[in-house]
Structure formats: structure tokens, C-alpha cells
Amino acid sequence: MILTLMNGRRNVEECDIEVPDHMTAGMFKERWIREFAGRDGAGGPQAYLLEGKETGGGWFPIPDEIAIRDSGLQDGSFVRIKNIYSTVQVPAQEEASVPLFQSRND
């Protein structure tokens, strides 16, 4: 399958790449780090998210364990890799979240 790799920051076409049928999203990210990211890929594949897009559609995430050919993409589709980052060191506990709208007890 041939996909167009987009620059995740500017959303412009970078290059067309041939993706083997057996390649998973995780394998794709590892290859991208080796061939394109250089020093920026120091966080490893877990620091990135692979997204796919059909022409005219919206971007959707492709989980690491899914083969790209099984993700719904076809020849000529677009992929991009985005950096995942957080502003906190430790994720917040789910029970610690407060609902946006709370009922009033008057």
C-alpha cells in the first residue's frame, strides 16, 4: 500500500511511502523515528500517535497493535505522526475529575 506521509505540524505533504501489508502502526512509528525524526524521536514510539485520513475525511488514530492495512486506509490515503505530550507529570485520577455542570442544591 502506498500512503502519503504528511508533516504533522504544517499538514503539508512530505513524501509517498510504501507500507508492507504486515506493518503495524507501532512498527511504522519505529521506522519513522529511524528514518525521519532523528533527534526529535528521542522519546521513542510511545511518545507519538499515528493518525490516518482518507481524502475528504477527518483524521483518526490508528492503535499501535493494528496493521495499517486493517485500519481502513487505502492506497493514496494520508498518514501523519503527532507528538503526544502532557503538561503534568502524573495523569489525574479519574475519580478526581469534577463534572463540568453540577446541579444546584438550593
Helices and strands as residue ranges (DSSP letters): E 2-6, E 13-18, H 25-32, I 33-37, G 38-43, G 45-47, E 48-53, E 60-61, G 68-70, E 78-83, G 94-96
